[in-house]
């Protein structure tokens, strides 16, 4: 595994731990489909309802070229939506639940990143 992948994996683990500490339950991680990959899939039951949360993790060492959330452009959103649809097709127990797309922006050192969780960062019909 190269250095960039190791850093990405460390940041994704930190993001997943952050979301779990906030009360979300992990369902899957690094699930690849034709045309896209889902970094983290969680279940949010905090408000009493069950919501499937597809989380895109974006790491930037600096914000010189915009933050991580800014890098989730229309093409990336489209690929995430398609991957989420494929995931749900394989998970019959989750198909009827509401879904949302969150972004976790990570900055700084990958070993101890600063995290910013953006809930409901975009919609499937954006």
Residue pairs with C-beta under 8 A, 6 or more apart in sequence:
1 9
6 110
7 59
7 110
8 57
8 59
8 110
10 110
10 111
10 113
11 57
11 59
11 106
11 110
11 113
12 29
12 30
12 39
12 40
12 57
14 106
14 112
14 113
14 115
15 39
15 40
15 55
15 57
15 104
15 106
15 115
15 117
16 26
16 29
16 40
16 42
18 104
18 115
18 117
19 26
19 40
19 42
19 53
19 55
19 104
19 117
20 26
20 42
22 46
22 117
23 44
23 45
23 46
24 42
24 43
24 44
24 46
24 53
25 42
25 43
25 44
25 45
26 40
26 41
26 42
26 43
27 41
27 42
27 43
27 52
27 94
28 38
28 40
28 41
28 87
29 39
29 40
29 41
30 37
30 38
30 39
31 37
31 38
31 41
31 83
31 87
32 38
32 83
33 82
33 83
33 86
33 87
34 86
35 79
35 82
35 83
36 79
36 80
36 82
36 83
37 83
38 54
38 55
38 80
38 83
38 84
38 87
39 55
39 56
39 57
40 54
40 55
40 57
40 104
41 52
41 53
41 54
41 55
41 87
42 52
42 53
42 55
43 50
43 51
43 52
43 53
44 50
44 51
44 52
44 53
44 100
45 51
49 98
50 97
50 98
51 97
51 98
51 99
51 100
52 88
52 94
52 97
52 98
52 99
52 100
53 99
53 100
53 101
53 102
54 80
54 83
54 84
54 87
54 99
54 100
54 101
54 102
55 101
55 102
55 103
55 104
56 72
56 76
56 80
56 101
56 102
56 103
56 104
56 121
57 68
57 103
57 104
57 106
58 67
58 68
58 69
58 71
58 72
58 103
58 104
58 105
58 106
59 68
59 106
59 107
59 110
59 113
60 66
60 67
60 68
60 71
60 105
60 106
60 107
61 107
61 108
62 107
63 107
67 105
67 107
67 116
68 103
68 104
68 105
68 106
68 107
69 103
69 105
69 116
69 118
69 121
72 80
72 103
72 121
72 122
74 126
77 101
77 122
77 126
80 101
81 101
81 124
84 99
84 101
84 124
88 94
88 95
88 99
89 95
99 124
100 119
100 120
101 120
101 121
101 122
101 123
101 124
102 117
102 118
102 119
102 120
102 121
103 117
103 118
103 121
103 122
104 115
104 116
104 117
104 118
105 115
105 116
105 117
105 118
106 113
106 114
106 115
106 116
107 113
107 114
107 116
108 114
